[in-house]
Amino acid sequence: MPKKTTEKKSGKLQWFFLIIFIPTLFAAIIAGVLLSILGVNVLDLGKNAASDLPVVSSFFEEEENETENEMSSRPTEKVLNEKDQEITELEQELEDKEEEIRSLEETLEDLQIEMETEEENTEQTNMELKELAQVYENMSAGKAADILAELETEQILRHMAEMNTESRAAIISKMEAERAAELIDALDE
């Protein structure tokens, strides 16, 4: 007899699963798929329906709080746009600074070339002054004094700076006293 009651109980349980539970589950799955195809968000509808149940609603509240925390920890689109704009501005500033550096380097090269040219010109001028000083040294002191007396004081000083002391003394001795005094005073400085 105990076998019959267990058989009857298992028979009723099998009957329940085969006749009620499995077809209902199958119909619910097909309905969910059809609604999803039609554009209805079945998952949200299920969450809303389940949140009305007392035990299940606490689970969904915790899940929503976690989702909100994740959303708040993510940078907003506005902040991302501001950062992108800042990056763009910094890149533009970097390009401007690089262009300024290139321009300054070109200016530096031009100045170096100009300085070298000036040095060459100065060397050439010094060579010419030395040659003129030798010409004055080779002349008689009287003729050199007459020629130099016609020049400005600064020019005379540059020419005499290239001469030896004996030639200078001889030329100054042949000049007028006032002009000779002026030149000696300028040479003394």
Buried (B, 14 or more C-beta within 10 A) or exposed (E): EEEEEEEEEEEEEEEEEEEEEEEEEEEEEEEBEEEEEEEEEBEEEEBEEEBEEEEEEEEBEEEEEEEEEEEEEEEEEEEEEEEEEEEEEEEEEEEEEEEEEEEEEEEEEEEEEEEEEEEEEEEEEEEEBBEBBBEBBEBEBEEBBBBBBEEEEEEBBBBBEBBEEEBBEBBBEBBEEEBBEBBEEEEEE
